[in-house]
Amino acid sequence: YNVLVDQFCDTECARPEPLPEHTPPAPLLLTCPEAPSVRPKPLPAQTPPHLASSHARSTHAESTAHPSPAPTHCPTPPQTLSGARLYVCAPQQLEQGLGRTSTVVSTPRALAHQVHLHTNGTCNVQPHEGDADPRPPRLTSGPLQGTATPSGSASSTGWPLSAGSCRGTLPASCASGWALKTLFAEGESPQGGGGGRKGGAARLLVEAMPSPSPFEGRHREAARRGAPAGVRVCSYNVLVDQFCDTEWPRKNLYGHCDPKWLSVEYRMALVGRELQGYSAGILCLQEVEGRVYKELLQPQLRRMGMESWYSPKGDSATWGSCVCWDAASFRCVERTLVKYGDREEWARSSEVASVISKDPHLADALLQGQQMGQIVTLDHAGTGRTVIAANTHLFGNPDAPHARVLQMYMLLARVESVRDSCRAALPTGAAEPGCIVCGDLNSCPGSGTETLAVGGRIAAHHPEWAEGASFRNLASRSEREADFFSKLNQEEVAATRRAFAHLAGGDEEAGIEGGVLQQVFETCGGEGQAAASCLCKFEESHPQGTTVGYAAFYSLFKDLKQSLYQTDPAAFSTVFSDMCRCMLSMEPSPAPAPPPEGGAELSHTLGLQSACDSVEVTFCAGGKCDCVDVILYDGGFQKAAPFPFFSKEEVSREGGLPTQGFPSDHTSLVCDLLW
């Protein structure tokens, strides 16, 4: 701890007039001076206080290896900066620095500049004498501290950054709330030569993050609570860049959001700022891009004192999941990766293997999706207790709820196996291992996935097995995007179940007379040809007098929405509502159930319960707001104390997520699990 000697701050230069508390910061172009300047000159009077302090240190001491930290408020930086460009160097050219990439600085006169890279969260770009001949960058390991020069001034001042690297540059966020973005100029190469990456010329634009942040209330709660008598857990889908960096999602899911707030550099700066304020002992992150993990998240996690394990979805996948733990509190003793698309994993359960063998579309989806679950076994340093934490992201297609049920079962079966092994190794009288399951389940409360996870069992006749029977895996991304809005939503699925249950006389395992549907379609099908076409197709596979099960009933209305959506997207809502009212007003007409179409009874003994059962919404985009993320825990913990949740009104105020203040289309869940 450098406690700051008084002589460095007891001068007039070091103590200018204080700025207002919430001065809105202006955009700032971060570059190097036109001409080299080895030693800084006196600062102009308008220089922000913390920059003046840094300058005072450099004039009173020979060494500036420990730059001053940023203040707690956001000062107004110089409005304009002079001079040169920042050039990106190819990763293979660099052997030192943060990650495998860095930034090389050159003036228009090809004067080389030295970039010091250290691990304490700052960088320093210093010009030095050099000839006009292009030379390789001189890099040393050291603090990462930016350099800003006011226009018209030859002085150079340090600008503290909490840095990571991305796209070959050093985007980051200051402790005071600044984000660093990178803009690439095509057709230029570093130092006029061919040694850098194409279009590698870059400039860094500093913009202020939102203040107040939507997470400040949670951060105050974390500070008020202090360290829990247990473990603080956070689960967060941070939104992979490829999902918001193409035309279709930007138009259909994130059209409400200014494109600059979708920048991965900006969003990850917000994510890092949010996570740091929670002081969690265990972090479970989903949709983490490998490049972002290596260049942005991993360095920040290390500065937070956390170890992490990143797993891509498959051998060729560019993103996956990451589970992290506080290195001072936990020691990782075992890691288990559960690959849901691995045939050997299917073979561990005869029920899973049987269901998949009957449905080639389901098998293809699991193989191509390559979703997986992570399980870490942690020893708690303070108590000697064992904590088993699982992190997962389940299949996202709404038409495949049965796939999510199977994936959840495969994960829970492995958690159960790890728990039993830990139990067997515990000495007599030791505390039970505590199990935690986190992640994005892509399933809402009341779903089959939640029924299995929290209820401990799912029946072979659960409606989601039947709803998944009509699933068809679409291989191409364009097909999936075109099909996205033509699927039955959560409310429509619930209405379909209610209508069938009424017609079947309340018997979950019964069927209905097929003639009932003909009557409904003729009465309420509307004037268009879509309903008649769907009914005709249905009658071809279900002749008069055939008993109809829920799988066929559900498939009929699913096909109706897809047909109507192609011609008149708004028509289905009216037609479907009329049909549901008609069916609920009819007399029940149960019939013997047809043979079941897939499904199996699955169960586990973990005894999980939700730590956040009162949360209203965790996802909001594309006109949909759902609660799909969870933190589950077992009897190894006595109590759950969740952090405040964000309301539906808060997350949908600007049309959905992300926004300037929320970096993902999901919100995080944070909870203290107490021994």
N, C-alpha and C positions, 0 to 999 in steps of 0.2 A: 504494500500500500504506500504510494507516494503521496504524502499528506500536504504538499504544496508549501514551500517556504514563503514567509511573509514578504520578503524583499521582491519576489516576482510579481506580486499583485498590489503592492503599496506605493504605486507611482501613478501620476496623473494619466499617463498613456494607457496604463492597464485598467483604468477604471473610468471609462466614458459614461455619459448619461445612460441610465437603463432604458431599454426599449419597453413599449407597452406589452402586456402579457400575451395577447393573442394577435400580434401583428401578422396579417396574412402574407406568407412568403411569396415572392415573385419568381417566375421562371429564371433559370440560371444556366448559361452555357459553360460547361466545364472544359477548359482547354489549357494549353501551356503558353507561356509568353512567346512573343515573336523572336526575341533575342535571348540568348542564354544569360542567366543571372544566378551565379552560384550562391551568393549570400543575399537574403532578403533585406530590403530597405525599410525605413519607417513607414508604418501604415497610415493611410488617410484617416481623417477624423471619423468618417462615417462607417469605418470597419466594425462589424459586429463584435460584441464583447468577448466571445470565446476565441475569436480569431486574434484579437488584440492580445489576449492572454498568452496564446501560443507564440505570438511574435515576441512578447516580452521575455519569454523563456529563452528564445533563440538569441536574444541580444545579451542576456546575462550569463549564459552557460555555453560551453563549447559543444555539448552533446544534446541532441534533440531526439533521442531514441524513444522517448515516452511522451507522445503528444497528449495535450490536455483533452479530457473527455468533453463531449458535446453538452450544452446546457439543457435544462429541462424544458425550455420553451423553444419555439422556432423563430430564430432571428431572421431579419430581412437581409439576404445576401446582396452583393453587388449586382446591379441591374444588367450590365454587359461585360463581356470578357473579350480580350483581344486574342487574335493570333491563330495558332496552329491547329492542326487536326490530330485526332487520336486514331492510330491505325491498328488494325487487328492482325496479330501474328498467327500463323497456322499452328495448331496444337503440337504437331510433330517437331516444331522448331524449339519448343520449350521443354526443359527438363526440370525447371524449378518453378516455384510460385504456387498459387492457390489452384488446386486441381491440376489439369493438364493444359489450361489455356490462360492467357494473360493479355495485357494491353501494351502495345509499343507506341511510343509517342514520337512524332517527327514534325518539325516545322516545315514550311514551304521551302526553306533552304537546305533541307535534308540534314539538319542538325540533330544528332541523336540525343535521346534523353534517357535517363536511368529510371527504372521503375522498381521501387523497393516493395517486396511482397512479404508480409509477415502474417502470423496467425492470430494476432490480438484484435483484429477487426478494423485495421486502418491501412492505408497505402500512401506512399509518398512518391510523387513524380518530380524528379529534379533534373533540370537541364545541365549539361556539362559540355565542355569544349569538344568540338569534333570537326572534321573536315566535311566537305560536301559529298564525299564518297559514301554511298549507302553501306552501312555496316550492320552486322547482326546486333540485336538488342543486348544490352548488358543488364542481366537480371541477378538480383541477390535476394535471399530470403530475408524478410524484414516486415515491419508494420505496413499495412495497407492504408494510406492516407492521401486523399485527393488534393490536387493543387488548383487553386482559383486565382486569377489575376484580374483586378479591376481594369477596365478600358482606360488607356492613356497613362497607366502607371507601370513602372518597371519592377515593382515589388512582387514578391511571390508569397502567398500565405497558405497555411495548411488548412484543409477542410476535412474534419473527421468523418469517416464513413464506417458503417458496419457492413463489410463487403462480402460478396460472393462473386462468382464469375459465371457468365452465361453468354453463349454465342461468341465466344472468344473475347469478351470484354469483361468489365468489372462492374456490373449493375449491382446496386445495393440499397440499403436504407440506413439513414442516420438514426442514432438513438433519439434525436429530437423529432423524428418523423419525416425524413426526406426519402423520396424514392428516386432511383437512378434509372433512366431508360436509355436504350441504345438505338440510334437511327443509322442505317447503312446507306451509303451513297454508291449506287451501282456504277460499274465501269472504271473504278479506280483501284489501284493496288498499292500496298504499303511501299513507301519511299520510292515510288515510281518504278519499281521493279516487279518481278513475277514471283517473289518469294512468299508473298502472303496469300490470304484467301481471296477469291474473286469477289469484287465489290466490297472489299474490306475496309474502305475508308469509313470512319464512324465519328459521330459526335455524341456527347453525353448531355442530356437535358435533365436538369434537376427540377422536380415538381414537388409541391407539398402534398402530403397525405391528408385525408380528411381529419378535421379536428372540430368537435370531439369524435373519437373513434367509437363505433357501435359496441366495441368490446371493452371499453373503459370500465363499465359497471362490473363486468366479470373480473377484470384485473383488480379492481378495488376489493371485490369479494375474496379473491385469492389472497391478497395481502392481509385482509382482516382475519381470515381463517388461519393463516400460517400453515405450517406443515401438519398434515392430518395424522391421526393415530391409525394409520392404515396406508392406503395408496391413492393418489390422485390420478385418475384415468381420463384421457381425452381421445375421442374417436372423430376423425375428420376426413371427408372426401374433398380433396383440394382442387379438383377439376383439372384433368390433364389438358395440356395445351392444344393437342390435335382436335379436341372436341369443340374448341371455340375459335380455331384459326382457319376455318374454311367457310365458304359462302353459305352453305345450307344452315348450319347451326347459328351463324351470326344473324341470318335473316329470320329463322323460324323459332329459335330458342332464346337468343340473346339480342333480339332486335331493339330491346329497350335500353341497352347498355352502350354507351359511347365506346367505340373500338379501342380508344387508348386505355380504358380501364380493363380491357380484356388482355392486354399485353402480359405475357408470362412474367416478365421482369417486375412489373408493377404488382401483379397479384401475389407473387411469391414473397415480395418485400412485405406485403400486408400479412400474409400467412405467418412469416417468421416473427413479425411484431406481435401478432395475436398469440402464437404459441408460447413465446417467451414470457408473456404476462401471466400465463396460467401456472407456471412452475409445476407441471405435471410429472409424476414419477414414471408413467407409462403412456406413450403416444402410439395410437394406431391410425396410420394414414393410408388412404386409398387414392387411386388415380395419380400416382406419383410417376412422373416421367423420369427415365433413367438419367438423361442429361441434366435435368433440373435437380435431381437428387445429388449427383456428384458435384455439380458446380455451385449450387445455391444452398440446398437444404442440409446436406451433410456437414459442410463447414460451420453453418450456424448451429446445428445440433451439437457439434463438438464444443463450440463456445458456450453452449448451455450446459455442458457437462453430461451429455447423453451419448450413449452408444446406440447404434442402429443396425438393422438388418433389412436390406432392400431385396425384394424378389420380383423379377419381371414375370409377366403372365406366362410367357413361353420362351423358347429359345430365340425366336425372331421378334418378340414383342419389344416395343420401345418404352413401355410403361408397365407399372405393376403396383405393389403395395409395400409398405415400410412399417415395421414395428420398432419402437425406440424405448429405451429405459434409462433411468438416471443411474449413471455409473457409480455414484457415491452411495446409492441405496441398494442397488441390486447387482448380483453377479449372475450372468447367464450360464447355465450349466447344460442346456440342451436346446437344439432347434429342430423343428419338424416341419417339413413342407408337404402340404396335402394338395396333390394335383388332381382336380376334378375331372380332367380329360385324360387321365391315365388308366388304361385298361387294368393294370395291376391293382389300382385303387378300387376299381369297380368290383374286382374279384374278392376283395376282403369281406364283402357282404353278399350273400346269395340273393337277398331281396333286391338290392341295387342292381346286381347283374341281371336278374330276371326282368325287371322293369325296362332296363335299357335295351336288352336283347329283343324286346317286342316292338321297339319304336326306333327305326333307323334315323328318323329326323332328329329325335332327341340325342341319339349317339353322335350324329354329325355336329350338332350344336355344342355338345360338351367337348368334343375333340377340337373343333375350330376355335371356340371361345377361350379355351385354355385358362379359365379362371382357377384360382387356387386359394388356399388358406395357409396362414403362417401360425405356428405355435411355438412360443418360447417358454422354457421353464426357468424361473428366476429364483434365486435365494436372496432373501431380504437380510441385509447386513445387520440391521438393528435388532431384529427379533429372531432370526434364524428360520422364519417361516418360508414356505414354498408357495410361490405364485405362478400359476399357469395361465398365460395370456394368449388368446387367439385373435387373429385379425383376418378379415375376409371381405371380399367384394363379389357378390353373387351375380349370376347371369341377368342381364337387364331387359330382355325382350318380354313385354307384358303378356304375350301369348304363351309363355312357357313357365307357368308357376310350378309345374311338376319338376322342372329342371332345378329350380331353386330349392325345392324340398329335398331333392336328392343330394345336392351340394351341401346343404346345411347338415343333413344326416351324416355324410361322409366326414365333415369337419368335427361334429360332436362325437362321433364314434372314436376318432383319433384323440380328441381331448380326453375322453373317458379312459382310453387306454393309457395315455400319459399319466393321468391322475392315479390310476390303479398301480402303475409302476412306482410312482412317488410314494404312495401309501405303504407299499410293501417295503420300501427302503427306510421309512421313518422309524426312529426309536420309539419304544413304548411310552405313551403319554404325550407325545409330540402333537402339536396343533395340526388339524386337517389342512391339506393343501387348499388354497383358494383358487377357484377357476373364474376367469373373466373371458367373455366373448364379445368382441367389438366388430363393427363394420357397417358397410352399406349393403343391406339385404335386398334392396330393390323390391321390397315387400312391405305392405302396410299392416297396421294392427288388425288382427283377426284373420290374417292370411294363413295358409297351410304351413308356411315356413315358420311364422311366429307360433302357431299352435304346436308344432313339433318342438321348437326350441324352448318355449316357456311351459307348455303343457306337458312335455315329455313324451307325447305320442301323437301320431296321425293315423287315422283309420284308412283302410283300403278303399272305402267308398266316399272319402272326402271329395267334395266337388272339384278341387283343383286337379285331381288326377284326370277327371273327365274333361275339364277345360283345356288341359294340355294335350288331349288326344288329337285335336285338330291342328296342332302346331306344325308349321312348315318352316324349316330353316332357310332363310334367304341369304345366299352366300355373298352377294355384292353389297357394298355400302350404299350405292344409289338405290337399290331395291328396298333396303331397310329404311332409308330416309323417306322414300315415297310412301311407304307403308306405315310410317310412324303415327300419323294422326287418324288413321282409319281403323284403329284398334278400339275395342270396347274399353272404356275407362272404368275406374273403380266403382263409381255409382251405377253405371250401366250393368256391370257384372253382378252387383248386389241385387239390382232389379230383376235380372234374368233368373237368379237363384230363387228369389221370392215368388216369381210367377210360376216357375216349375214346381216348387214345393207346394203351392196352392193347388195346382192341377193334379199333382200326385197324391193329394190328401195328406200331406205332411210326412209321408214316409220317405226318408232319405234314400232308401234303396229300391224304391218302386219306379215304374215307368208311367207313361201316359198314352192314351189312344192317339194315333197319328192323325185321325180326322179332325181333332180339335184345332190343330195348327192350320189346316186348310180353311176352316171357318174364320179363324183370327185374321189370316192374311187377306181373305176376300173382303172382310168387313173393314179392316183398318189399314190396308196396305197402301193407300193413297192412289193417285191417278197414274203414277209413272209405271214404267215397265220393270224397274229393278226388283220390286217385291214379287211380281209375278214370275220373273225369271228365276229368282232364288227359290221360290216354292216349287217351280217345275223341276229344277235340278234336285231339290230335296226329295220330291216324290219318286224320282227315278231310282233313288237308292232306298227309299222307304215306301213301298207300295201300300195301297189301301189296306187297312187292317193290321199293319205292322205296328208293334209296340215301339215307342220312341223313348230312349233313355236320355239322361241329362246331357251326355256328351254330344249326341246328335242335335238336341234342342239348342244347346249353347252354340254349336257350330252354325246353325241356321241363322241366328241373329248376328253372329260375327260376320258371316258372308253378306248379310243384308247391309250392314254398315259399310263394308268395303265397296259394295256395288253402288250404294247411294253416294258415297264420298267422291267417287269418280265423276259424277254428273252434277250433284247438288249437295255439297258438304253440310249445309244447314238443314236439309230435309230430314235426316235420320232422327234427330232429336224429337221432332213432332210425331213422326210415324211410330217410333219406338214407344213414346209415352202413350199414344193412343192404344197400341197393341197391349202394353202392360196393363192399362186400365181395363181393357176388354177381357184379358185372361183372368185378372183378379175378380172380375164380376161373374165369371162362369162357374158352373157347378164342377167340383172335382171329378176327374175321370181317370182314376188310377188303373194301372194294368200291370201284369207281371213284368218284372224288370228284365231287360235283355242281358246277355252275358256282359260282365264288366269289361271295360276297355282299358286295361293297364291298371296300375296302382298296386300298392302294397302297404301293409301295416308296419310302421317303423316306430321305434321307441329308444329312449336312452334313460340313464339314471343320474344325470348331473344335478337335477333339481334347480334349474336356472330360474331367475326372476329378473324383471327389468329394473334397472336403476333409474330410468327416465320415463316411467310409464305415463306421466302427465304431459309430456311434450306434445305440442300441437302440430308442428311442421318442422321438417329438417331439409326439405328440398322444394325449390320454387323456380320453375323455368318453363317456357313454352305453354303458359296458361295452366300449368298443373302445380298444385301445392300438396305435397304428401309427406308423411312421416315414415321414412324408409331406413333410417340409421338407428343403431342400438348400442347400448352398453348393457350386457347381461352379466350376472354374477351368481355364484352358488353359495352354499351354506358355510364355506370357509370364511365368509365375511358376515358380520352381525347386522350391518346397516349401510344404506346408501344415502348420501347427502348430495343431491345434484346441484349444479350451479344454475342460475336463472336461464330460462329458455327465451328464444326470440318468438314473438307472436306472429301469426299469419299476417296481420296488418303491417307489422314492421318489415317483413321480408318481401311483401308484395306491393309496398308503397310506390315503388318506381317501376312497377310492371313485372318484377321478378328479380332473380339473382343471376349473375353477379351485378354489383354496383360499384361506385367509387369507394364505398366503405366496406362492402362484403366481397372478398376475393374469389369466392366459389359459388356454384349454384346450390351447394349444400351449406348448412350451418354446422358448426362443431357441437359435439356433446361433451360436457365436462362434469365429472362426478367424483366425490370422495367416497371410497369404499373403506369402511372402518372395520378393524378386527373385532 
